[in-house]
């Protein structure tokens, strides 16, 4: 168990961050699942900028790695273009 005041604070703050990061990551995964289930190209093209924005925000906050964000965006663009 932590003895220093700063160690105890670090434990509290890192736990709070971990919970928030899990929430945002799960929200992104659910949004990706819904996006991948789309069949209509017009709807998918309309929602693509919103998905890209969500992914970019998580990469900026280091919830997901920047390369993972780039891969996800690339795959979504390929899917929309292939429709």
Residue pairs with C-beta under 8 A, 6 or more apart in sequence:
2 8
2 10
2 11
21 61
21 63
24 58
24 61
24 63
25 58
25 63
25 64
27 54
28 54
28 55
28 58
28 63
28 64
31 51
31 54
32 51
32 72
32 76
35 44
35 47
35 51
35 76
36 79
38 44
38 47
39 83
40 83
41 80
41 83
44 79
44 80
44 83
45 80
48 76
48 77
48 80
51 73
51 76
52 73
52 76
55 64
55 69
55 72
55 73
56 69
56 73
58 64
58 69
59 65
59 66
59 68
59 69
64 72
